[in-house]
């Protein structure tokens, strides 16, 4: 199992609108690609020097090949929607995580 993790710092002025958009539009679109089984939004509780509010959005997928298909087929389109909706209002960085064990 893999986790596609997107850590996002969003400006406070658009925070509520962004969070609602994530929950009602973006995450459902990500899941609709068929490449992720579920998603979680978690709030990062450490305050950033740059301000804003930080979240980790985690998308769960079966394997690396499925994640690669997301990059090839869907990533650019879905990322562009976010930057068009909230231009210069957030910064994001992405990491891939592999679940080693669960207890």
Secondary structure, DSSP 8 states (H G I E B T S, - for coil): -EEEEEEEEE-GGGHHHHHHHIIIIIHHHHHHTTS-SEEEEEE--S--TT-SEEEEEEEEES-HHHHHHHIIIIIHHHHHHHHHHTTTSEEEEEEEEE-----
